[in-house]
Amino acid sequence: SMIDQAIALKPNLLTIELGINDALWYAIYGGTKSTFGMPDNPVPTPPEAINAIFTAGLTKLTTALPNTKIVLFSYPNILGSPYFTTVPWNALVIDEKTAQLLNQAYSALGFKFAAGPNGFVAVSPKSPGGLRQLTANDCLLLGVPQDSLKAGWGSLKPIPNEFVLDSFEIMTTIKAINDYNIVINQLKNTFPNIYIFDFHSIFANGRNTIYRVPGSSALTSKFISGGLFSLDGVHPTPKGYGVIANEFIKFLNRTFNSDIPLVNISNLPSNSIIPYPGD
């Protein structure tokens, strides 16, 4: 196992970053898939399970490596990535005739439409009637098929649930991340030589994240042009990983009085399309 490999190396310092997919995959699939059993009631992995996994691993590590310093990464705000912030919730642009048609079709649910931009209609199991008209409190995911939107999804044909993270599911995701961070911080008081790298603070501002790079333009979390996130809208670009590396290096230097040099982020590529071998 990875723990056995770590123990065999007898390191002075260990870093552990795990569990973010327990919230991320729930959110990426619009709250339709559970990351911990219970397929009929999709939820992110409960914090109790996260705590049990960390506790078992740290018990083994600290017993075998009593003098090793262990750095745990806190959980970032994944909802600030372009996957959740790029596609507008109100890009249903219609004329007056269509607005009247939709007002009639959804009168029982109280949805309101007018000529111009409107919130899309989407499947939402916890909303009245199982449908909701999207607002700024909901996320339309980057994975939604754009051709289907152009063909009429979001009006008389609601957008399927897996392409929308509604306000209920957003609250569930945020609560999971906050609960995981509580677990991480409590572990510091349970085991010796535990340090916390505040990964959360780097992306704490969500879609308004701005990272200033000396000698270069500022990086933001905006899709493609921002430079922090790659074309999948979730993973960082090389520059984005450079940002994370530098923040971690600053943490190490500050915490352990080390002098590790920073990465020159301006020399790292941003988004690029790499040809598939053979093309």
C-alpha positions in Angstrom: 0.0 0.0 0.0 1.0 3.6 -0.3 1.3 3.8 3.5 3.7 0.8 3.5 5.8 2.5 0.8 5.9 5.7 2.8 7.0 3.8 6.0 9.7 2.0 4.0 11.2 5.3 2.9 11.6 6.5 6.5 11.0 10.2 5.6 11.5 13.3 7.7 8.4 14.8 6.1 5.2 13.3 4.7 2.4 15.1 2.9 -1.1 13.7 2.6 -3.8 15.1 0.3 -6.8 12.8 -0.2 -10.5 12.7 -0.2 -11.4 15.7 -2.4 -13.1 13.5 -4.9 -15.5 12.4 -2.2 -17.1 15.8 -2.7 -16.0 16.6 -6.2 -17.5 13.6 -7.9 -20.9 14.1 -6.2 -20.9 17.7 -7.6 -19.6 16.9 -11.1 -22.5 14.5 -11.6 -25.0 17.1 -10.5 -25.7 15.3 -7.2 -27.0 12.2 -8.9 -24.2 9.8 -7.9 -23.2 8.9 -4.3 -19.5 8.6 -3.4 -20.3 6.3 -0.5 -23.0 3.7 -1.1 -26.7 4.7 -0.8 -27.3 5.0 -4.6 -31.0 5.8 -4.0 -30.0 8.8 -1.9 -26.9 10.3 -3.4 -24.6 12.0 -1.0 -20.9 12.9 -0.7 -18.9 10.5 1.6 -19.9 11.2 5.2 -17.3 13.0 7.3 -17.4 10.0 9.7 -16.0 7.8 7.0 -13.3 10.4 6.1 -12.3 10.5 9.7 -12.1 6.7 10.0 -9.9 6.5 6.9 -7.5 9.2 8.1 -7.4 7.9 11.6 -6.5 4.3 10.5 -3.8 5.7 8.2 -2.3 8.1 10.6 -2.4 5.5 13.4 -0.2 3.2 11.3 2.1 6.0 10.1 2.7 7.7 13.5 3.3 4.4 15.1 5.9 3.4 12.6 7.3 6.9 12.1 7.1 8.6 15.5 9.5 11.4 14.5 8.2 12.1 11.0 6.4 15.4 10.4 3.1 14.9 8.5 1.4 17.7 6.6 -2.3 17.3 5.8 -4.0 19.4 3.1 -7.3 21.0 3.8 -10.1 20.8 1.2 -10.5 23.6 -1.3 -13.6 25.2 -2.6 -14.2 23.1 -5.6 -17.3 25.0 -6.6 -15.1 27.9 -7.6 -13.7 26.0 -10.6 -14.9 26.8 -14.1 -16.8 23.5 -14.3 -19.4 25.1 -12.0 -19.2 28.8 -13.0 -18.9 29.0 -16.8 -22.3 28.1 -18.4 -24.8 30.9 -17.6 -27.9 29.7 -15.7 -30.0 32.3 -17.5 -29.0 31.8 -21.2 -32.5 30.8 -22.3 -33.1 33.7 -24.7 -36.7 33.7 -26.0 -39.2 35.9 -27.7 -42.6 37.1 -26.4 -44.6 34.3 -28.1 -42.3 31.6 -26.6 -42.5 33.3 -23.2 -46.3 33.1 -23.2 -46.2 29.5 -24.2 -43.8 28.6 -21.3 -45.7 30.7 -18.8 -48.8 28.7 -19.7 -46.9 25.3 -19.6 -45.4 26.0 -16.2 -48.2 28.0 -14.6 -48.8 25.3 -12.0 -45.2 25.6 -10.8 -45.2 29.4 -10.8 -42.3 29.7 -13.2 -42.1 33.1 -14.9 -40.7 33.9 -18.4 -40.3 37.1 -20.4 -38.8 38.1 -23.7 -35.0 38.0 -23.4 -32.8 36.0 -21.1 -34.5 33.6 -18.7 -33.4 30.9 -16.2 -33.4 27.4 -17.7 -35.9 24.7 -16.5 -34.2 21.7 -15.0 -35.0 18.5 -13.2 -34.6 19.0 -9.5 -35.9 16.1 -7.3 -36.1 18.2 -4.1 -38.0 21.0 -5.8 -41.8 21.2 -6.0 -43.0 19.1 -8.9 -39.5 17.8 -9.4 -38.6 20.8 -11.5 -37.1 24.2 -10.9 -36.4 27.3 -12.9 -32.7 28.0 -12.4 -31.5 31.1 -10.5 -28.1 32.6 -9.7 -28.1 30.2 -6.7 -27.9 27.2 -9.1 -25.0 25.9 -11.3 -25.4 24.7 -14.8 -22.4 22.4 -15.3 -19.7 22.7 -18.0 -20.5 19.1 -19.1 -24.1 20.0 -20.3 -24.3 19.3 -24.1 -24.4 22.6 -25.8 -26.1 21.2 -28.9 -29.0 20.0 -26.7 -29.4 23.5 -25.2 -29.6 24.9 -28.7 -32.1 22.3 -29.6 -34.4 23.2 -26.8 -33.2 21.7 -23.5 -34.2 23.9 -20.6 -37.5 25.1 -21.9 -40.4 22.6 -22.6 -37.8 19.8 -22.2 -36.1 20.2 -18.8 -32.4 19.8 -18.5 -31.6 16.4 -16.9 -30.6 16.5 -13.3 -27.0 15.3 -13.9 -26.1 18.5 -15.7 -27.3 20.8 -12.9 -26.1 21.4 -9.4 -29.1 23.0 -7.8 -29.1 25.1 -4.6 -29.9 22.1 -2.5 -27.0 20.1 -3.9 -24.7 23.1 -3.6 -25.4 23.3 0.1 -24.8 19.6 0.4 -21.4 20.0 -1.3 -20.3 23.0 0.7 -21.3 21.3 4.0 -19.3 18.2 3.0 -16.2 20.3 2.3 -16.6 22.2 5.6 -17.2 19.0 7.5 -14.1 17.4 6.0 -12.0 20.4 7.0 -13.3 20.1 10.6 -12.1 16.5 10.5 -8.7 17.5 9.2 -8.3 20.2 11.9 -9.3 17.8 14.7 -6.7 15.2 13.6 -4.0 17.8 14.4 -5.0 17.5 18.1 -5.2 13.7 17.9 -1.9 12.7 16.5 1.7 14.1 17.1 3.7 16.0 14.5 0.6 16.9 12.4 0.6 20.2 10.4 -2.2 21.6 8.3 -1.6 23.3 4.9 -4.5 25.6 4.3 -5.2 24.5 0.7 -8.7 25.9 1.1 -7.5 29.5 1.3 -6.0 29.5 -2.2 -9.4 29.1 -3.8 -11.5 30.5 -1.0 -12.9 33.3 -3.2 -14.4 30.8 -5.7 -15.1 32.3 -9.1 -13.4 35.6 -8.0 -10.1 34.0 -7.3 -7.2 36.1 -8.5 -3.5 35.2 -8.1 -0.9 37.8 -8.9 2.3 36.6 -10.5 5.3 38.8 -10.4 6.4 39.8 -13.9 3.4 38.3 -15.5 -0.4 38.9 -15.8 -2.7 37.9 -13.0 -4.2 34.4 -13.1 -7.9 34.0 -12.4 -10.4 31.1 -12.2 -12.1 32.2 -15.4 -12.5 29.3 -18.0 -9.6 29.1 -20.5 -8.5 32.8 -20.4 -7.9 32.8 -16.6 -4.9 30.5 -16.8 -5.5 28.8 -13.5 -7.7 25.9 -14.7 -7.2 23.5 -17.6 -9.7 22.8 -20.4 -11.7 20.3 -18.3 -12.7 23.1 -16.0 -11.6 21.1 -12.9 -7.8 20.4 -12.8 -5.3 23.2 -12.7 -3.0 24.1 -15.7 0.8 23.8 -15.2 0.6 27.5 -14.1 -2.2 26.6 -11.7 -0.1 23.7 -10.2 2.8 26.1 -10.0 0.6 28.4 -7.9 -0.3 25.5 -5.6 3.4 24.5 -5.4 4.5 27.9 -4.5 1.9 28.3 -1.8 3.0 25.0 -0.3 6.7 25.9 -0.6 5.9 29.2 1.3 4.2 27.1 4.0 7.1 24.8 4.3 9.6 27.6 4.5 7.5 29.5 7.1 6.7 26.4 9.2 10.1 24.6 9.1 12.5 27.5 8.5 13.6 26.0 5.2 14.8 27.8 2.2 13.2 26.0 -0.8 13.2 28.2 -3.9 9.9 29.2 -5.5 8.8 28.0 -8.9 9.0 30.5 -11.7 5.4 30.5 -12.7 5.9 32.8 -15.6 7.9 30.1 -17.3 5.1 27.5 -17.0 2.6 27.0 -19.8 -1.1 27.7 -19.4 -3.7 26.0 -21.4 -2.3 24.1 -24.4 -3.6 21.4 -26.7 -1.3 18.5 -26.9 -1.6 16.4 -30.1 -2.5 12.7 -29.5 0.4 10.4 -30.4 -0.1 9.3 -34.0 -2.2 12.3 -35.1 
